[in-house]
Amino acid sequence: MYKAVIFDLDGTLLNTIDDLADAGNHVLSAMGLPTHETQEYRHFVGNGMPKLVERILPEQNRGEATKALGLKMYIDYYTKHSYDKTAPYDGIVQMLANLKAAGVLLGVVSNKEDSITKNVIAHYFPNTFHIVSGHIPNTPTKPDPHLVVLMRETFGTSEAETLYVGDSNVDMITAKNANLDGCGVLWGFRTQSELIEAGARFIASEAGQIETLVLK
């Protein structure tokens, strides 16, 4: 049994791809640049909003000033529209409730900006998580394990007692860097082969499998 579970957010707990894509395409349209299909954003996300904005821009439009303007526009738009189309994946709410009822410590570490992460979690999962951490400027993003290690230490659990759950290769590398078991989920933004190649110890195809894994 694991005593604590640390989750990624986008693609793991919440299907955010439509709102992320809408924000990105809003920026591109405002700049007079070509937009992307929503499903293309699956390959742009995972390393934080600054990297997402850089990736959606054409290579010839990736100057520092353009990226900075794009990031500001992206955050401004996404902050206002982060609840438009986003929803929890099937079974997530019940799985979290069951884990919390069993006394498992629950946390979130996201590369999304800290204030947005906290607001989104409070909106969709009120009174569910013990600790929620997003990206703070001038600090490393995942796969750097800093925030994950800090959260585990705050929980007071050992590495062996803590599971990390995410949907991307970035998440599985984060788990490995933090010396935690990593569980990759198949309903998110990456494929099973990518998750396994990145070091996933476990694979979950539906939310109930996480509950079983944690409580067994």
N, C-alpha and C positions, 0 to 999 in steps of 0.2 A: 504493500500500500504506500502510495505517495502522500506526504503530509501537506504539500503545497504544489500548486500548478500555476505556472506563469504562461499567459496567452499572448500571442500576437493579436492584432485587432483586425485590420483590413484583410479580407479573404479567409479569415479564421473564425471570428465571431460574427462579423457583419459583412454582408455583400454590399460593398461600397462602390463597385466599379462604375455604375451609371453616373453617380454624382461626381466621382473623380474625373471621369471622361468629360462630363458636361463642363466642369470647371476648366479643364485643360483646353477644350475646344472653344470656350468663351475667350480665353486668353489669345489663342491663335487667331480667331476671327477678328478680335479687336485690333490685332497687329497686322491684319491683312495677309495672314499666312494660311496655308492649307491645313485643314483639320484631319483628325484620324478617326477611324472606326472605333466604336466602344471597345471591342474585343482586343484591339491592339494595345489598349492601356494595361492589359494584363502583364505585358512585357516591360512597361514603363515604371510600374509601381514597385515598392519593396525597399527602396533605399532612401526614403524621405522625400519631402516635397521639393527641395532645391534640385535634387537629382532628377525627379520626375519632370520638372519644368525644363531642365536642360535636355532631357531625352526627347521631349515632344517638339522642341524647336529644330528646324532644319540646321544642318551643320554650319551653313554659312551665316546663320543668325544666332550664334551662341556666344557673342561677346558678353563681357561681364555686365555692362549696362543693360543689355537686353534681357539677360537672365535675371538680374535684380528686379527690373520692372515687371517681367513675367511672373516672378515669384510673388511680388506684392499683389498683383492683379489676381493671381491664383488664390492666394490666401483670403483676400477680401471677398471674392466670389464664393469660394467653397465654404467659408464661415457662415455665409447667409443661406446656403443651399445644401448643407451637409445632411439634411433630413428629408430631402425631396423624394428620393427613390431608394434610399438605403433601408435595409431590413436585416434582422438576425437570420442566420441560416436555420434550416429546419432542425428542431431538437435542441438548439443551443440554450434557450432560456431554461428549459426543464433540466437539462444536464447540469447547468450552473447551480440551479436551485438545489438539486440533489447532492451535489458535491459540498455546497455550503452547509446544508443540513447535516451532512456527515462529519462536519468539523474540518474540512479541508480549507487551507488558506488559499485565496484566489488573488491573482495579480494580473495586470496588463502592462506590457512594455511595447510601445509602438514607435516607429520612426516618424509618425505624424506629429505635428507641433503639439507641445504639451497642453496648452490651453484648449485646443480643439479636441485632443484625445480625451481630456477630462470631461469636456462638455458632452461629447458624443456618448461616452460611457454612462454619464449621469442620465442622459435622455433615454437610452435604450435599456440600460441595466441598472436602475436605481437601487442603491443599498445592496449591491451584489459583491463588489470587489473590495478587498481590504486595502490594496494599494494600486494606484494607476499612475503610470509614468509615460510621458511622451518626450519628444525631442526638445531639448533646450539649446538655443544658439551657442555655438562655440564648444559644444560637447560632441563626442563621437556618436555616430549612429550604429545600429546593428549592421553588420555582424560583430562589431566590437561588443564584448560582453559586459561592459561596465554597469549599465543599469540593471541587467539581469542579476549579476553577482550582488550588487547593492541590495536589490529587492530580496534575494534569498537570505542574505545576512540579516536584513531587517526582520524577516519572518522567523529567523532563528532555526532554520532547517538545514540539514546537511545536503551536500550535492546529491547523494543517493536518495534522499527523501523528497527531491524536487524534480518535477517534470516540466519540460518546456514544450508548448504546442504551437505550431505555426503551419503556414501553407506554402512556404517558399524555400528555395535553396538558401536564401539569406537567413531564414529562421533556423534551419537545420545546422548551418555553420555557426550561428550564434550559440545554439545549444552546445555544440561541440567545444566552442571557445570557452564557454562557462563550465565545462565538464559536467553537463547535465544530460540525461536521456532526452532525446528529441522525438516527438510524435508529429509526423506530417499528416495533414488532412487533405483529402482529395476533392473537397468541394470548393476549393479556393482558386488561386490564380496560376498555379503551376501543376505540372504533371507528376505522376507517381515516380517515373524514372528520374526526374530531376531531384525529387525529394530523397530517393534512395541513394542516388549518386552523391548528394550533399551530406549523407551520413545519418539519415533518419533511422532510429532504432525501431520505431513502431510506425505503422500506417493505419489511419482511421478513415473509413469510408462513410461513416455516419456518427453523429454526436454521441449516441449512446455507447459507442465503443470506447470513447475517452473515459466515460464514467466507470465502465467495467475495468479498464486498465488501471485507473487510479485507485479504485476501492478493493481490488482483488487481494 
